[in-house]
Amino acid sequence: MPCEKKYLVSLVWPPNICYSKLIDGIPEGVTIDETAGTWTFQNKSYPIGVNCCQPFFEGFPIGVYNRTNFGHLEVMKRTIEWVRDRNEPFSDD
């Protein structure tokens, strides 16, 4: 699905990887193919709206999303929750 760069937002890893950071646009090192609707980081391409499985390093992208696409926003929301919840201690309560 074609996508214009002006509508893109991204999640990246901040210094504290217990959280994610939302940025307007695309992170450094990411290229966009608007026609194919993909984003590329370190020679690996992903559809816009799909997260990558990169290591958890500060500034590395988690995902690139079209903010005008509700499905992409749902993926982004679930990803933010996953990042937050993956570090919570387990409880026996």
C-alpha positions in Angstrom: 0.0 0.0 0.0 1.6 3.3 -1.0 2.4 5.7 1.8 3.6 9.3 1.9 6.5 10.2 4.2 4.6 13.2 5.6 2.2 10.8 7.3 4.8 8.6 9.0 5.5 8.2 12.7 7.9 5.8 14.3 8.6 4.0 17.6 12.3 3.8 18.6 14.2 2.5 21.6 15.1 5.3 24.1 18.0 5.0 26.5 15.8 3.1 29.0 14.5 0.2 26.9 11.7 -0.4 29.4 9.8 2.1 27.3 9.4 3.2 23.7 9.7 6.6 22.2 7.3 8.0 19.6 8.9 10.3 17.0 7.4 12.3 14.1 8.8 11.0 10.9 11.4 8.3 10.5 14.5 7.4 12.6 18.0 8.0 11.5 19.2 5.1 9.3 15.8 4.2 8.0 14.9 4.5 4.4 11.3 4.5 3.0 10.0 3.1 -0.3 6.7 5.0 -0.6 5.6 3.1 -3.7 6.1 -0.4 -2.1 5.0 0.9 1.4 8.1 -0.5 3.1 10.8 0.7 5.5 14.4 -0.5 5.6 16.9 -0.6 8.4 20.3 -2.3 8.2 19.4 -3.9 4.9 16.2 -5.5 6.2 12.9 -4.4 4.9 9.5 -4.4 6.5 6.0 -3.3 5.5 5.0 0.0 7.0 2.8 -0.8 9.9 4.9 -3.9 10.9 7.4 -4.0 13.7 10.9 -5.4 13.3 12.9 -7.7 15.4 16.0 -5.7 15.8 18.1 -5.7 19.0 17.1 -3.3 21.7 19.6 -0.5 21.2 19.0 3.2 21.8 17.7 4.9 18.7 17.0 1.6 16.8 13.6 1.5 15.2 10.8 -0.7 16.6 8.3 0.2 13.8 7.2 2.8 11.3 3.5 3.5 11.0 1.2 5.6 8.8 -0.6 7.8 11.3 -3.6 8.0 8.9 -4.1 4.2 8.9 -6.2 3.0 11.9 -4.7 -0.5 11.6 -1.2 0.9 11.9 -2.2 2.9 15.0 -3.6 -0.3 16.6 -0.3 -2.1 15.9 1.6 0.8 17.4 -0.6 0.8 20.5 -0.1 -2.9 21.1 3.6 -2.5 20.6 3.8 0.3 23.2 1.9 -1.9 25.6 4.2 -4.9 24.9 7.3 -2.9 25.6 5.8 -1.6 28.8 4.5 -5.0 30.0 7.5 -7.2 29.0 9.5 -5.7 31.9 6.9 -6.0 34.6 7.6 -8.5 37.4 5.3 -11.5 37.5 2.9 -11.6 40.4 1.4 -14.6 42.3 -1.6 -12.5 43.2 
